[in-house]
Amino acid sequence: MRITRLHHVAIAVSDMGPLDAILGDAFGLPAPHREHRAASSLDIAVYPIGESAVELLRPQGPGSSVPAFIAEKGEGLFHICLEVEDIDAAMAELRAKGLRFRTEAPMQGHAGTRVAFLDPATTGGVLFELLQQAHAG
């Protein structure tokens, strides 16, 4: 398995306003890419930082684990996303090492990416996301 970079860190929020002000106004980051993910009822704002990003996740209803996370733990770091060259091979390797995933196969992510989330019960309580970029062509 080859991890190519830290793709992003995701922060669960109830209101994007305060972090928008910190990331945009105080830190001077460029305007974020914003989208609404209907399937997971999430509003997302992605602030690029070099080759990585900070992703804000605001739940707009049930459909993801973000509302339960905020209810249980409060707002804060939700997951760490690592980009891999081959997500299928990475999942097989990590399973062979005793780690579990939340789903059997990768899911469709934004912009043609493929993603998979590890079960935090097998990663010291940290939610890790693996992401494989869409192949050109």
N, C-alpha and C positions, 0 to 999 in steps of 0.2 A: 504494500500500500504506500502510495506517495501522496503526502499532504503538500499541496502547492502554495497555500497561503491561508492566513486567517481571513476569511471572507467578510464576516461581520459579527458584531455582538448585538443582540436584540434586548431591548428594554421594554418591559410591560408597563403601560401607563393608563391611567383613567382619563387623563386630560393631556394632550400633547403640548398645550400652551407653555407651561413652565420650561420644559426641555427644549422646545423650539426656540425659546428666548435664549437659553444658555448656549445651545449648539450654534444657532445662527447669529444672534446678536453679540453675545459675550465671546464666543470662540471664533466667530467670523467664518464659519463653514459656508460653502455655497448652498443655495436653495436646494432643498431635498426633492427627490422624486417621490411623489405621493400617489397612492392607489388604494382602492377599496377592494378587498378580496371577499366577494360575496359568499363563496363556498365556506369560508371560515369566519365570516362576520367580523372581519378585522379592517381597520384603517391602518395603513402603513406609511411611514415616512422614512426614507433612506437617505442619510447624510453621507456622501462620499468623503473619505479621508485617505488620500493617497490610493493605495491598491486595496484598501479595506473600507468598511463603512460601519456606521452606527444606525441601527434600525429601531424605530419606535413602533410599538404594537399597541393599538388602542382597540379593545373589544367593543363591538356594536351589538352584541347579542351572543347567544350560544352558538357553537359551531367549532370552537377550538378550546384548548386547555388554558388559554390566557385568562378568562374571567375567574376560573377556579383558582388559578395561581395568585391573582391579585387578592381574591377573597381570603385565601389561606396565608399568604406571605407578605402581601402588600406590594406596592409598585417596586420595580427594581430589575436587576439583571435577570433575564428570562432564559436565554440560551447563547451558546457560543457556536458559530458556524465555521467549519473547516472545509475548504475546497479540496477535493480529491480528483485525481485524473480519471479513475475508473471506480464508480460507486459500487458496482456489483462485486468487483474484486475486493474492495475495501470492506463491504459488509460480510463477505465470506470469511475474510481474514479475521475480522473482529469477532465474529461468531465462533470461529475456531479457538479464539482466545478466551471464550466464556462470556462475552458481552452479548446483550440482547438489544433488539430494536423494537420500537413501538409498532411497526408494520413489517410484514414479511418481505415486501418488495419496495423499491423506491417509489415515491409519489411525484407527480408533476408539480414543479415549482414555477416561479414567475420566469418569464422570458425564455421558456423552453428548457429550464434547468430541471434536473432530477435531484430530489432530496430525500433524506431518511433521518429520522431522529432516534438516537440511542435511548434506551430505557435508563433513566437516572438511578434506578435501584442498582444498576451494574456499573455506574461511573462515579461513585462517591457523592451522589446527590446532585450532580451537575447535568443539565440537559445539553447534550451536544447534537448539533445538526451536521450531517455531511451533505455536501453539495457538489454536483458535477455540472459543469457548464454545458450548454447545448453545443452539439458538434456543428461546425460550419458545413454547408453543402446542402 
